[in-house]
Amino acid sequence: MQEIRHSIIEDFGNGYASFGNSELMGRVVGLFICASSPLTVDQLVEFLNVSKSPVNQICNRLDELKLIRKVWVKGERKYHYQAVDEIFLQASLNLSRLTEG
């Protein structure tokens, strides 16, 4: 299962990079798609072994694009995020808006 998750995360990173976006953003999206529960920025940073600042910026951007959303986790003070149910539809809508312009 770990190999499959790693492959998905890397494939999303490569896919985002091939469209001129951040490879890290793609890896973050891939990780959200594989996640079974909401994640904090700190968890993303730890799993991807990257700096916190760009991951925080990416989460804010993905939230703006409506690809992820903030969720409340009882007893936690940090923001948690999870992929929206319609992430693939929302991503295609965002892409079509960008290419129309």
ABEGO torsion letter per residue (X at the ends): XAAAAAAAAAAAAAAAAAAGBBAAAAAAAAAAAABABBBBAAAAAAAAGBBAAAAAAAAAAAAAAGABBBBBBBGBABBBBBBBAAAAAAAAAAAAAAAAX
